[in-house]
Amino acid sequence: MAGKDWEIVQEKAFTAWVNSVLDKRGEKISDVGKDLSDGVKLIFFLELISSKKFNKKYDFEPKARINMIQNVALALKFLDEELKIKVQGIGSEDFVDNNKKMILGFLWTLYRKYRIAVISEGDKSSEEGLLLWCKNTTTGYDGVNITSFTKSFRDGLAFLALSHKFEPESFKFQEFEAMDPIARLNAAFDFAEKGLGVPKLLEAEEVMRGNTDERSLVLYTSLFFHAYRAKEEKARLESSKNEMANRLAGLENSLESEKVSREQLIKQKDQLNSLLASLESEGAEREKRLRELEAKLDETLKNLELEKLARMELEARLAKTEKDRAILELKLAEAIDEKSKLEQQIEATRIRGAAEAQGLGLLRKNLDTHVHDLLKWQKLTMENSSSSSIDDQIIVEVSGLPFGEQVKHLATKLEAENLAIMKLLNQKEDDLKTQKLKSSKSKK
């Protein structure tokens, strides 16, 4: 397909598309190259296809070129910043100067964004999704096997199958199946234009020869896809409408029944009002009782809390008492043990005292005997004895002294007497030796 033919296809398609969108605001265009030049309908179009509000201030009735350029510039800025769509190579002057080629390129970018990229079938989207949709839609038709846009539509069977799938009652696939490819294509194009609202964009001869480029075929078949979706949406809306109509009829019937029983309803209303008043009174009484119960409950909870605190304090005191008791028991055990030790010490002291007393008695007896012997020695050895005996002297000395001191004094006296006796004995021996010596000399 020549470049000029592609422009014609685009112009027809985009004019129809733009008008279908602008129709929502009661607007339309007849020439895409001229009717968007002031920027006003372009802004309307961008708002409608994006569902976003254009918030910039612009001139609704621009007369001067500069005002038109400003409007278009605002529209292109809205497209870039708000819709995030980059369109390369076109400026405001291209719209104002009616540069149809650039405008068609601009609309092709938007069409791919909002009409082709949104197509989804299976795991495919955009052009691939559209091709898969065509393949799935025409599955089961004789001679139809869609694998590409450039080859699978040339014999007209694919377009016949798409048309028949849309209106199987009014469009008979078998009636056109035996015709030549050009007749099939024209039949499908005519039905699509009249029955589906799809403008006749392609020339049957060009499609049959394979001269139509892929972009034109993609654009044309996408119109079939959206016609199908519009039909489904229309059917859905019609179903919703019928459902609403049925519900409305049911409401009307209900209203009629309500009119018949209005007096009964008024009577029931009065009864219900009376019952409601009674229930409100009961509710108020219950509310009062509930508040009283809540107050009692609060008081009970407070008492329980006080009891809990008292129990905790009692438990603490009991624990302290148990601890003091354990300490006292330990001290008692220690006192008992100490008492036992003291009793053992007293017993040992008593036994030792008894033994000492017995020993002292024996010692005194021995001392008495020894003193008696000393007195005898004293009488035998001493030439001049005092008028008072040693025994009487010792008794005088020790009288009044404790028993222990008496023993010590007697021991000292005894030792002194022993030394005196030893000295006396030694003297006596010396005197005897001298006498013997003298006697032996006298005999000679």
C-alpha positions in Angstrom: 0.0 0.0 0.0 1.4 3.4 -1.0 1.9 6.1 1.7 -1.1 8.1 0.4 -3.4 5.1 0.7 -2.1 4.6 4.3 -3.0 8.2 5.1 -6.5 7.7 3.7 -7.0 4.6 5.9 -5.8 6.5 8.9 -7.9 9.6 8.2 -11.1 7.5 7.9 -10.3 5.4 10.9 -9.2 8.3 13.2 -12.0 10.6 12.1 -14.5 7.9 13.1 -12.6 7.2 16.4 -12.3 10.9 17.3 -16.0 11.5 16.6 -17.0 8.4 18.7 -15.1 10.0 21.6 -16.2 13.6 21.1 -19.9 12.5 20.7 -20.0 12.3 24.6 -19.8 16.1 24.6 -21.9 16.7 21.6 -18.9 17.6 19.4 -17.6 16.2 16.1 -15.0 16.7 13.4 -15.1 16.2 9.6 -11.3 16.8 8.9 -8.7 15.6 11.3 -6.2 17.9 9.6 -8.1 21.1 10.3 -10.7 20.6 13.0 -8.1 20.1 15.8 -6.0 23.1 14.9 -7.3 25.5 17.5 -6.6 23.1 20.3 -10.1 23.2 21.9 -11.5 19.9 20.5 -8.0 18.4 21.0 -8.2 19.2 24.7 -11.8 17.7 24.8 -10.5 14.6 23.1 -7.6 14.1 25.5 -9.8 14.6 28.6 -12.3 12.0 27.3 -9.9 9.2 26.3 -7.8 9.6 29.6 -10.7 10.3 32.0 -8.6 13.1 33.5 -9.6 16.7 34.0 -7.7 19.4 32.1 -7.0 21.9 34.8 -5.1 24.5 32.9 -6.8 27.7 31.7 -7.1 28.0 28.0 -9.0 30.0 25.3 -12.4 28.4 24.4 -12.8 30.6 21.3 -9.3 31.4 20.0 -9.2 33.7 17.0 -5.6 34.6 16.7 -2.9 32.2 15.7 -0.9 32.8 18.9 -4.0 31.8 21.0 -4.4 28.6 18.9 -0.7 27.7 19.4 -1.0 28.3 23.2 -4.0 26.0 23.4 -2.3 23.2 21.5 0.9 23.7 23.5 -1.1 23.3 26.7 -2.7 20.1 25.3 0.7 18.6 24.4 2.0 19.5 27.9 -1.0 17.8 29.4 -0.3 14.8 27.3 3.4 14.7 28.4 3.1 15.6 32.1 -0.3 14.2 33.1 -0.8 11.3 30.7 2.9 10.4 30.5 2.8 9.9 26.7 5.8 11.0 24.7 5.0 12.0 21.1 8.2 12.9 19.2 8.6 15.3 16.3 5.3 17.2 16.5 4.7 20.7 17.8 1.9 23.2 18.2 2.6 24.8 14.8 1.9 21.4 13.1 -1.7 21.5 14.3 -2.2 25.1 13.6 -0.7 24.8 10.1 -2.8 21.7 9.3 0.1 19.3 8.9 -2.0 16.2 8.3 0.8 13.7 8.1 2.1 14.8 11.5 -1.4 14.9 13.0 -2.1 11.4 11.7 1.1 10.2 13.2 0.1 11.8 16.5 -3.3 10.1 16.4 -1.7 6.8 15.5 0.4 7.0 18.7 -2.7 7.7 20.8 -4.7 5.0 19.0 -2.0 2.4 19.8 -2.0 3.5 23.4 -5.7 3.6 24.0 -7.2 1.1 21.5 -4.5 -1.5 20.6 -2.3 -1.7 23.7 -5.4 -2.3 25.9 -6.2 -5.5 23.9 -5.4 -8.6 25.8 -6.0 -12.2 24.9 -4.5 -15.1 26.8 -0.9 -14.2 27.7 -0.6 -11.8 24.7 -1.4 -8.1 24.5 -1.3 -5.3 21.9 -0.9 -6.4 18.3 0.0 -10.0 19.4 -3.1 -10.1 21.6 -5.2 -8.8 18.7 -3.9 -11.5 16.4 -4.6 -14.2 19.0 -8.1 -12.8 19.5 -8.8 -13.0 15.8 -7.5 -16.6 15.7 -9.5 -17.7 18.7 -12.7 -15.9 17.5 -12.5 -17.7 14.1 -11.6 -21.1 15.3 -13.7 -23.8 13.7 -14.4 -22.0 10.4 -13.4 -23.9 7.3 -10.3 -22.6 5.5 -9.6 -20.0 8.3 -6.2 -20.2 10.0 -4.9 -16.9 11.2 -1.2 -16.7 11.8 -0.3 -13.2 10.6 -1.9 -9.9 9.6 -0.2 -9.7 6.2 -1.1 -13.3 4.9 -4.1 -14.7 6.8 -6.7 -12.1 5.7 -6.0 -12.0 1.9 -8.7 -14.6 0.8 -11.5 -12.8 2.7 -12.5 -15.9 4.7 -11.1 -14.5 8.0 -13.2 -11.3 7.7 -16.3 -13.4 6.7 -15.8 -15.5 9.9 -15.4 -12.4 12.1 -18.6 -10.9 10.5 -20.5 -14.1 10.9 -19.3 -14.5 14.5 -20.8 -11.1 15.3 -24.2 -11.6 13.6 -24.7 -15.3 12.9 -28.4 -14.8 12.2 -28.3 -12.0 9.6 -24.9 -12.8 8.0 -24.5 -16.3 6.5 -20.9 -17.4 6.2 -21.8 -20.3 3.7 -23.5 -17.9 1.3 -20.2 -16.1 0.6 -17.8 -19.0 1.2 -17.9 -20.1 -2.5 -17.3 -16.6 -3.9 -13.9 -15.3 -5.1 -11.6 -13.5 -2.6 -12.5 -10.0 -3.7 -16.3 -10.7 -3.5 -15.8 -12.2 0.0 -13.8 -9.2 1.1 -16.3 -6.7 -0.2 -19.2 -8.6 1.4 -17.4 -8.6 4.8 -16.5 -4.9 4.5 -20.0 -3.9 3.5 -21.5 -5.8 6.4 -19.0 -4.4 8.9 -19.8 -0.9 7.8 -23.5 -1.3 7.9 -23.9 -3.9 10.8 -21.0 -3.1 13.0 -20.3 0.6 12.4 -16.8 -0.2 11.2 -15.9 2.2 8.4 -14.7 0.7 5.1 -11.0 1.6 5.3 -9.5 -1.0 3.0 -9.7 -1.8 -0.7 -10.6 -5.4 -1.4 -8.2 -5.6 -4.4 -5.3 -4.3 -2.4 -5.9 -6.7 0.4 -6.2 -9.7 -1.9 -2.9 -8.8 -3.7 -1.1 -8.3 -0.4 -0.4 -4.7 -1.0 -2.1 -3.5 2.2 0.5 -2.8 4.9 0.4 -4.4 8.3 -0.5 -1.2 10.2 -3.7 -0.8 8.1 -4.7 -4.4 8.8 -4.0 -4.0 12.5 -6.0 -0.8 12.6 -9.0 -2.3 10.7 -9.1 -5.6 12.7 -8.9 -3.6 15.9 -12.1 -1.9 14.9 -13.7 -5.4 14.8 -12.3 -6.2 18.3 -13.8 -3.0 19.8 -17.1 -3.5 17.9 -17.3 -6.9 19.6 -16.5 -5.4 22.9 -19.1 -2.6 22.4 -21.7 -5.3 21.5 -20.8 -7.2 24.7 -21.0 -4.0 26.7 -24.3 -3.1 25.0 -25.7 -6.6 25.8 -24.5 -6.2 29.4 -26.1 -2.8 29.7 -29.3 -4.2 28.1 -29.3 -7.0 30.6 -28.8 -4.5 33.4 -31.6 -2.4 31.9 -33.9 -5.4 31.8 -33.0 -6.4 35.3 -33.7 -2.8 36.5 -37.0 -2.8 34.6 -38.0 -6.1 36.2 -37.0 -4.8 39.6 -39.0 -1.6 38.9 -42.0 -3.6 37.9 -41.6 -5.6 41.1 -41.4 -2.4 43.1 -44.5 -1.1 41.4 -46.4 -4.3 42.2 -45.1 -4.0 45.8 -46.3 -0.4 45.9 -49.7 -1.3 44.7 -49.9 -4.0 47.4 -48.7 -1.5 49.9 -51.5 0.9 48.9 -54.1 -1.8 49.4 -52.8 -2.6 52.9 -51.9 1.0 53.9 -54.6 1.2 56.6 -53.4 -2.1 58.0 -49.9 -0.9 57.9 -50.9 2.3 59.7 -52.6 0.2 62.4 -49.6 -2.0 62.7 -47.5 1.1 62.9 -49.6 2.4 65.8 -49.2 -1.0 67.5 -45.5 -1.0 66.9 -45.3 2.6 68.3 -47.1 1.4 71.4 -44.9 -1.6 71.6 -41.8 0.6 71.0 -42.9 2.9 73.8 -43.4 -0.1 76.1 -40.0 -1.5 75.1 -38.4 1.9 75.7 -39.9 2.1 79.1 -38.7 -1.4 79.9 -35.3 -0.5 78.4 -35.1 2.6 80.7 -35.9 0.4 83.7 -33.4 -2.2 82.6 -30.9 0.6 82.1 -31.5 1.8 85.6 -31.2 -1.7 87.0 -28.1 -2.2 84.9 -26.5 0.9 86.4 -27.4 -0.3 89.9 -25.8 -3.6 89.1 -22.8 -2.0 87.7 -22.4 0.2 90.9 -22.7 -3.0 93.0 -20.3 -4.7 90.8 -17.8 -1.8 91.1 -18.2 -1.9 94.9 -17.8 -5.7 95.0 -14.7 -5.4 92.8 -13.3 -2.7 95.1 -14.0 -4.9 98.2 -12.3 -7.8 96.4 -9.4 -5.6 95.7 -9.2 -4.6 99.3 -9.5 -8.2 100.4 -6.8 -9.1 98.0 -4.5 -6.4 99.4 -5.3 -7.6 103.0 -4.6 -11.2 102.0 -1.3 -10.2 100.4 -0.3 -8.3 103.6 -1.4 -11.2 105.8 0.6 -13.6 103.6 3.7 -11.2 103.9 3.3 -11.1 107.7 2.8 -14.9 107.9 5.9 -15.3 105.8 7.8 -13.0 108.2 6.5 -14.9 111.2 7.6 -18.2 109.6 11.0 -16.7 109.0 11.2 -15.5 112.7 10.0 -18.9 113.9 12.7 -20.6 111.9 15.3 -18.2 113.4 14.0 -18.8 116.9 14.0 -22.6 116.3 17.6 -22.3 115.1 18.5 -20.2 118.2 16.7 -22.7 120.5 18.7 -25.5 119.0 21.8 -23.6 119.6 20.8 -22.8 123.2 20.0 -26.5 123.8 23.3 -27.5 122.4 25.0 -24.8 124.5 23.1 -26.0 127.6 24.2 -29.6 126.9 27.8 -28.5 126.6 27.6 -26.5 129.9 26.0 -29.4 131.7 28.9 -31.6 130.4 31.4 -29.0 131.6 29.7 -28.8 135.0 29.7 -32.5 135.3 33.4 -32.7 134.4 34.1 -29.9 136.8 32.2 -31.7 139.5 34.0 -34.9 138.9 37.3 -33.1 138.7 36.5 -31.2 141.9 35.6 -34.4 143.7 38.8 -36.0 142.5 40.8 -32.9 143.6 39.0 -32.9 147.0 39.8 -36.6 147.4 43.4 -36.0 146.3 43.7 -33.0 148.7 42.4 -35.1 151.5 45.0 -37.7 150.9 47.6 -35.0 150.5 46.6 -33.5 153.8 46.7 -36.9 155.5 50.1 -37.5 154.0 51.2 -34.0 155.1 49.9 -34.7 158.6 51.9 -37.9 158.7 55.0 -36.2 157.3 54.7 -33.3 159.8 54.4 -35.9 162.6 57.5 -37.6 161.3 59.3 -34.2 161.1 58.4 -33.5 164.6 59.8 -36.8 165.7 63.0 -36.0 163.8 63.1 -32.6 165.3 62.8 -34.0 168.8 65.6 -36.5 168.1 68.0 -34.0 166.5 67.4 -30.7 168.1 69.0 -30.2 171.5 67.1 -27.1 172.4 63.6 -27.1 171.3 61.2 -24.3 171.8 58.6 -24.5 174.3 55.9 -24.6 171.5 56.1 -27.5 169.0 56.4 -27.0 165.2 53.0 -28.6 164.8 51.4 -25.8 166.9 53.4 -23.2 165.0 52.3 -24.5 161.6 48.7 -24.7 162.7 48.9 -21.1 163.8 50.4 -20.0 160.4 47.9 -21.8 158.2 44.8 -21.0 160.2 42.5 -18.7 158.4 44.0 -19.5 154.9 42.0 -21.2 152.1 42.6 -24.8 151.6 44.8 -24.3 148.6 46.9 -21.7 150.3 47.3 -24.0 153.3 48.6 -26.8 150.9 51.1 -24.4 149.3 52.3 -23.1 152.7 52.6 -26.7 154.1 54.5 -27.7 150.9 56.9 -24.8 151.4 57.4 -25.6 155.1 57.9 -29.2 154.2 60.6 -28.4 151.7 62.3 -26.1 154.2 62.2 -28.8 156.9 63.5 -31.4 154.4 66.5 -29.2 153.7 67.0 -28.6 157.4 66.9 -32.4 158.2 69.3 -33.1 155.3 71.7 -30.5 156.7 71.3 -31.9 160.2 71.9 -35.5 158.9 75.0 -34.4 157.0 76.3 -32.7 160.2 75.6 -35.7 162.3 77.4 -37.9 159.8 80.4 -35.6 159.9 80.3 -35.6 163.8 80.2 -39.4 163.8 83.2 -39.6 161.4 85.1 -37.2 163.6 84.4 -39.3 166.7 85.4 -42.4 165.0 88.6 -40.8 163.9 89.4 -39.6 167.4 88.6 -43.0 168.9 90.9 -44.7 166.5 93.7 -42.3 167.3 93.3 -42.8 171.1 93.5 -46.5 170.8 96.9 -46.2 169.1 
